[in-house]
């Protein structure tokens, strides 16, 4: 994990914690850098609404990429760190949405 300068998070109605019009519970604070365009989006629906191309999943061989952004503490995580964090940001201990696991296949190779 690494503390980063604030990252621009794209999406519909995105706030400073990376919550968007689609996912805005107190636990929806993770943005994902999309492999296809290297831009951070709050969720896949935001990418579908704003990007001019289909999403591409991250291959397992690139899970070391710092592609996850915590909207609570502004740190970045590798995909491996995120997938292994047990629904808690390892930097700030903020609770993350456990339901996100239902969508991993949309972002990460299985």
VENURNOR-V759450 format. One record per residue. N is the residue number from 1. PHI is phi as a letter, one per 30 degrees, with the letter a starting at -180 (NA if undefined). NEAR is the number of other C-alpha atoms within 8 Angstrom. Layout:
BEGIN
n: (N:N)
phi: (PHI:PHI)
near: (NEAR:NEAR)
END
This chain:
BEGIN
n: (1:2:3:4:5:6:7:8:9:10:11:12:13:14:15:16:17:18:19:20:21:22:23:24:25:26:27:28:29:30:31:32:33:34:35:36:37:38:39:40:41:42:43:44:45:46:47:48:49:50:51:52:53:54:55:56:57:58:59:60:61:62:63:64:65:66:67:68:69:70:71:72:73:74:75:76:77:78:79:80:81:82:83:84:85:86:87:88:89:90:91:92:93:94:95:96:97:98:99:100:101:102:103:104:105:106:107:108:109:110)
phi: (NA:a:d:c:d:e:c:d:c:d:l:c:i:d:c:d:c:i:d:b:d:d:b:b:d:e:c:d:b:c:c:b:d:d:e:d:b:i:c:d:b:d:a:d:d:d:d:d:d:c:d:c:a:d:d:b:d:d:d:e:d:c:d:d:d:d:c:c:b:d:d:d:c:i:c:c:b:d:d:e:d:d:d:c:d:h:i:b:d:d:d:c:i:d:d:c:d:d:d:e:e:d:c:e:d:d:c:b:d:c)
near: (10:6:8:8:5:5:8:5:11:11:13:9:7:13:7:6:9:14:16:14:8:8:8:10:6:5:9:11:13:12:14:11:11:15:10:8:5:7:9:13:14:16:12:9:7:14:13:11:8:7:7:5:5:7:11:8:12:11:8:8:5:7:10:8:8:9:12:13:13:15:13:8:8:12:12:13:15:13:12:9:9:10:7:6:9:5:8:9:12:7:7:7:7:8:8:11:8:6:6:7:6:6:8:8:9:7:11:10:8:4)
END
